[in-house]
């Protein structure tokens, strides 16, 4: 009996590490599957696009190592096989963003879907992309307002939503994006006034909100943006006077406030 127990214990000590290691290997190999499924679900909602031809899962009898989307067109991954970049500019995409499950991509750093034919709205769950540093949805046909949740993307350096059909006001939550250096909201239908909280974006270098329907006054807080090299607000309905705080913008190389209703004081 003692010999039997010793053999059983030896077997367990041998088997358990092996089983644990095998389980870890399988888990690692299939870790990207939820991201792949999210991408395939979005692909199914879009009109057929040649750029997404490589987006497909292998046959059921294929190795689990091939379940990763990391070799698909426009997709980049980190060393653990998790998606870090979705880059599909000018890829002929037609459809909506609603069916792209942003919470499925916890490690996404770059998202570029510019110059396509995307419609619908920017879904609020885009705010789940906490690691995102660049977001480019420019030159599409996206409508609706900019969601408040975009203020959750506190690691953003670049945000480009230009050349769409966005309306509503500029959300004050953009003031949360303290790392932002480039902000393009131009050529939309955005209305309302410029939120004073935009003055919090002290790393901002480029700010373009021209060709919209902005009204109200220019907030003096924009004078805090001392790193600005370009500020373009032309073709709006902004009124009042130019804040004297603009004299603080020592790095400004281009300022365009034309085609507004500004009062010029001498």
C-alpha positions in Angstrom: 0.0 0.0 0.0 2.9 2.4 0.9 4.5 1.6 -2.5 1.2 2.3 -4.3 0.8 5.7 -2.6 4.4 6.6 -3.4 3.8 5.8 -7.1 0.6 7.8 -7.2 2.3 10.8 -5.6 5.1 10.6 -8.1 2.7 10.4 -11.0 0.8 13.5 -9.7 4.0 15.5 -9.3 5.0 14.6 -12.9 1.5 15.1 -14.4 0.4 18.3 -12.8 3.2 20.6 -14.1 2.8 19.0 -17.5 -0.9 19.6 -17.5 -0.5 23.2 -16.2 2.1 23.9 -18.9 -0.1 22.5 -21.7 -3.1 24.5 -20.5 -1.0 27.7 -20.5 0.2 27.0 -24.0 -3.3 26.4 -25.3 -4.6 29.5 -23.5 -1.8 31.6 -25.0 -2.5 30.2 -28.5 -6.1 31.0 -28.4 -5.9 34.3 -26.5 -6.4 36.4 -29.7 -9.6 34.5 -30.6 -12.0 37.0 -29.1 -10.3 39.8 -31.0 -10.5 37.8 -34.2 -14.2 37.1 -33.6 -14.8 40.8 -33.0 -13.1 41.7 -36.3 -15.0 39.0 -38.2 -18.3 40.1 -36.8 -17.6 43.7 -38.0 -16.4 42.4 -41.4 -19.7 40.5 -41.8 -21.6 43.8 -41.2 -19.7 45.7 -44.0 -20.1 45.6 -47.7 -17.5 43.2 -49.3 -14.1 44.8 -49.4 -11.1 43.3 -51.1 -8.8 44.7 -48.4 -10.4 42.3 -45.8 -10.0 39.2 -47.9 -7.4 37.8 -45.5 -9.8 38.2 -42.5 -10.9 34.6 -42.1 -10.5 31.8 -39.5 -8.8 28.5 -40.5 -10.7 25.2 -40.9 -11.7 23.5 -37.6 -8.9 20.9 -37.9 -6.2 23.5 -38.3 -3.6 24.2 -35.5 -4.8 26.6 -32.8 -1.8 28.7 -33.4 -3.4 30.0 -36.6 -6.4 31.5 -34.8 -4.6 34.8 -34.3 -5.6 37.8 -36.6 -2.1 39.1 -36.5 -1.3 38.4 -40.1 -4.5 39.8 -41.4 -4.4 43.0 -43.6 -4.2 46.1 -41.5 -3.7 44.3 -38.2 -0.6 44.5 -36.0 -0.1 42.7 -32.7 2.2 42.8 -29.7 4.5 40.0 -28.7 1.7 38.2 -26.9 -0.5 38.2 -30.0 -2.9 40.9 -28.9 -4.1 43.5 -31.5 -2.3 46.8 -31.1 -3.1 48.5 -34.4 -6.0 48.5 -36.9 -4.9 50.5 -39.9 -7.2 50.5 -43.0 -7.1 53.9 -44.6 -8.6 54.1 -48.1 -9.6 50.4 -47.9 -13.0 50.7 -49.5 -14.9 50.0 -46.3 -18.6 50.6 -46.4 -20.7 50.2 -43.2 -20.9 51.3 -39.6 -18.7 51.4 -36.6 -21.5 50.1 -34.3 -20.7 46.5 -34.9 -17.0 46.8 -34.1 -16.8 45.8 -30.4 -14.1 48.2 -29.2 -14.0 46.7 -25.6 -12.7 43.5 -27.3 -9.3 45.3 -28.0 -7.8 46.2 -24.6 -4.3 46.7 -26.1 -5.2 48.8 -29.1 -2.9 51.8 -29.6 -3.5 53.0 -33.1 -6.8 53.1 -35.0 -6.9 54.5 -38.5 -10.0 54.0 -40.6 -9.7 57.3 -42.6 -10.8 57.9 -46.2 -13.5 55.1 -46.3 -17.3 55.3 -46.6 -18.2 54.6 -43.0 -21.6 55.9 -41.9 -23.6 55.9 -38.7 -22.4 57.4 -35.4 -19.3 57.0 -33.3 -20.4 54.5 -30.7 -20.0 55.4 -27.0 -18.1 52.2 -26.3 -15.1 53.6 -28.2 -14.3 55.1 -24.8 -13.1 51.6 -23.7 -9.9 52.0 -25.8 -7.9 53.3 -22.8 -4.5 52.6 -24.4 -5.3 54.4 -27.7 -2.7 57.1 -28.7 -4.0 57.9 -32.2 -7.5 57.8 -33.6 -8.2 58.8 -37.2 -11.7 58.5 -38.6 -11.4 61.4 -41.0 -12.9 61.6 -44.5 -15.9 59.3 -44.0 -19.6 60.0 -43.7 -20.0 59.6 -40.0 -22.8 61.6 -38.5 -24.3 62.3 -35.0 -22.5 63.9 -32.2 -19.0 63.2 -30.7 -19.7 61.0 -27.7 -18.8 62.2 -24.2 -17.0 58.9 -23.7 -14.2 60.0 -26.0 -12.9 61.9 -23.0 -11.9 58.5 -21.5 -9.1 58.2 -24.1 -6.6 59.9 -21.8 -3.6 58.6 -23.7 -4.5 60.1 -27.1 -1.9 62.1 -28.8 -3.7 62.6 -32.1 -7.4 62.8 -32.8 -8.7 63.4 -36.3 -12.5 63.4 -36.9 -12.4 65.9 -39.8 -14.4 65.8 -43.1 -17.5 63.9 -41.8 -21.1 64.9 -41.0 -20.7 65.3 -37.3 -23.1 67.6 -35.5 -23.9 68.6 -32.0 -21.4 70.4 -29.8 -17.8 69.8 -28.9 -17.9 67.7 -25.8 -16.3 69.4 -22.8 -14.8 66.0 -21.9 -12.2 66.6 -24.7 -10.5 68.7 -22.0 -9.6 65.4 -20.3 -7.2 64.5 -23.1 -4.1 66.2 -21.5 -1.7 64.4 -23.8 -3.3 65.5 -27.0 -1.0 67.3 -29.5 -3.1 67.2 -32.7 -6.9 67.8 -32.9 -8.8 68.1 -36.2 -12.5 68.6 -36.0 -12.8 70.7 -39.2 -15.3 70.3 -42.1 -18.2 69.0 -40.1 -21.5 70.5 -38.9 -20.5 71.0 -35.3 -22.4 73.7 -33.5 -22.4 75.5 -30.1 -19.5 77.2 -28.5 -15.9 76.2 -27.9 -15.7 74.7 -24.4 -13.4 76.7 -22.1 -12.0 73.3 -20.9 -10.2 73.1 -24.2 -7.7 75.4 -22.5 -6.5 72.3 -20.5 -4.9 70.8 -23.6 -1.5 72.4 -23.0 0.4 70.0 -25.2 -1.8 70.9 -28.2 0.3 71.9 -31.2 -2.4 71.8 -34.0 -6.0 72.8 -33.5 -8.3 73.0 -36.5 -12.1 73.5 -36.1 -12.8 75.4 -39.3 -15.8 75.1 -41.6 -18.4 74.2 -38.9 -21.3 76.0 -37.3 -19.7 77.2 -34.1 -21.2 80.2 -32.3 -20.5 82.1 -29.2 -17.2 83.6 -28.0 -13.7 82.4 -28.3 -12.9 81.3 -24.7 -9.9 83.3 -23.2 -8.7 79.9 -21.9 -7.3 79.1 -25.4 -4.6 81.5 -24.5 -3.2 78.7 -22.2 -2.3 76.7 -25.3 1.3 78.0 -25.5 2.5 75.1 -27.6 0.1 75.9 -30.4 1.7 76.4 -33.9 -1.6 76.4 -35.8 -5.1 77.6 -34.8 -7.7 77.6 -37.5 -11.3 78.6 -36.7 -12.4 80.2 -40.0 -15.8 79.7 -41.6 -17.9 79.6 -38.5 -20.3 82.0 -36.8 -18.1 83.0 -33.8 -18.7 86.4 -32.4 -17.2 88.8 -29.9 -13.6 89.9 -29.8 -10.3 88.1 -30.0 -9.2 87.5 -26.4 -6.1 89.4 -25.3 -4.8 86.2 -23.9 -3.9 85.2 -27.5 -0.8 87.3 -27.0 0.5 84.3 -24.9 0.6 82.1 -27.9 4.3 82.7 -28.6 4.8 79.6 -30.8 1.8 80.3 -33.1 2.8 80.3 -36.8 -0.6 80.3 -38.4 -3.8 81.9 -37.0 -7.0 82.0 -39.2 -10.2 83.4 -37.7 -11.6 84.7 -41.0 -15.2 84.5 -42.1 -16.7 84.8 -38.6 -18.6 87.6 -36.9 -15.7 88.8 -34.8 -15.5 92.5 -33.7 -12.2 94.1 -34.4 -11.0 96.4 -31.6 -8.0 98.8 -31.9 
